[in-house]
Structures are given as C-alpha cells and as structure tokens.
Amino acid sequence: MFVSVVLDLGNEDSLKAVTGLLFRYGFRQMQKGVFESTSMDDKRLSRLKIDMDRATDFYDSIRFYQYPVDGTVAITSLNEKRWRRVMIREPEDD
C-alpha cells in the first residue's frame, strides 16, 4: 500500500521522535515534513500509529494518506490527540 505522511509538529522533540519513527519504518523523506512509503502493510501501519501517538503531544498534527484501502483513498489524521479517518469514494452513477 502507498502511504504518505504529512507532519505539523509543535516542537523539536516531537519532530525528532516522529521522523526517527518514520525512518525506522522505512519511509523516505520527500520534502520538509512529508514522507512516503510504497511498501507499508496494515499491521505495520497500525503499529506506527500507536508509536506516533506515544511520541506526540496535544499540539501536534499528523495526516496519513493511504491508497488503496478497500479500493479507495483513506485519510487518517491525528489532531489534539484524537485519530479520525475519512474514506474517499468515487461518486456512484445514478
């Protein structure tokens, strides 16, 4: 699965911890605050999210873009220590 991660972290400690996690999980840095992986599976991604939750604080924001997830794009975000997920589907023809 393709996964892109966009970071908006509140302090340097969170930045070091989260970027270290991303490199350990095999992500490549594409731009400042943007990382990508083309070889992520669901189990490792779930573990990464748990590790990132521990490494961040209330003011940090992280967004994951995943494709394919059940044939759609999934956007998962961490804001104010809460995870939210949105599935983007193609409109159905009437």
Order of alpha helices (4+ residues) and beta strands (2+ residues): beta-alpha-beta-beta-alpha-beta-beta-beta
